[in-house]
Amino acid sequence: MKLITSLTSPYGRKVRIVLAEKRIDCELVLTDTSQPDHAALEHNPLGKVPVLLMDDGKPVYDSSVIVEYLDHVSPVSRLIPNGPRQVVSVKRREALADGVLDAAVAVVAERRRPAAQQSTEWIAKQTGKIERGVIALAEDLGEKKYLLDDSYTLADIAAGSMLAYLNFRLPELEWASHHPALAAYLHRLEERPSFQETRPVAA
Ligand SMILES: N[C@@H](CCC(=O)N[C@@H](CS)C(=O)NCC(=O)O)C(=O)O
């Protein structure tokens, strides 16, 4: 298998953490989606990373589909528990984390446009999604160790990748000072080898 991604994509990081936790070998193919002919375009009409190429070359996207596939491919360290209620608990939290990321990525992209073309209303709307999403996550976590009580799941990987991306690209949001229990949770997650091996690299 091959994973087309960048080292800064938080969605790609979620997949890389899952690969590490499940000890699945996968070649990384690094690409830069800001270039007109980047590698993902040939396999994903949306032109987004990550894209997983299965052994027969068939592409899988987006990140939520890839991680579900990977969890089924190997029984090592199951990250999506059995049972419809458990599955939906994990996938709903992954959707929340990915939705916050969509807003964060939109803010980062908007800020890269020439100053005169940037929309403060658009940035404020996206920032509202980020703030409400982080509050919902903090309330959900409460004082628990993981989002699903004592079980480390895909929900924690998605949440950890998202929170670390906020620190990486939007540190001025200072979410950690408003949510100390969530900050301690991220700190615990970042001690895991899978998180340490996949830290984003400034591009
Ligand atoms: N829902 C997608 C989002 C992927 C995404 O937005 N990736 C960004 C990089 S962080 C990208 O490829 N952007 C390039 C573009 O949208 O053209 C997923 O979960 O994989």
The ligand as an ORCA input file, in Angstrom:
! r2SCAN-3c Opt
* xyz 0 1
  N     -12.346     15.410      4.010
  C     -10.992     15.235      3.525
  C     -10.234     16.561      3.667
  C      -8.861     16.489      3.042
  C      -8.250     17.875      2.828
  O      -8.939     18.918      2.851
  N      -6.935     17.887      2.596
  C      -6.236     19.123      2.299
  C      -4.848     19.099      2.909
  S      -4.876     19.299      4.646
  C      -6.039     19.224      0.793
  O      -5.702     18.249      0.172
  N      -6.249     20.418      0.229
  C      -6.019     20.653     -1.144
  C      -7.242     21.124     -1.862
  O      -8.335     21.187     -1.254
  O      -7.121     21.423     -3.063
  C     -10.297     14.105      4.286
  O     -10.715     13.833      5.429
  O      -9.399     13.456      3.738
*
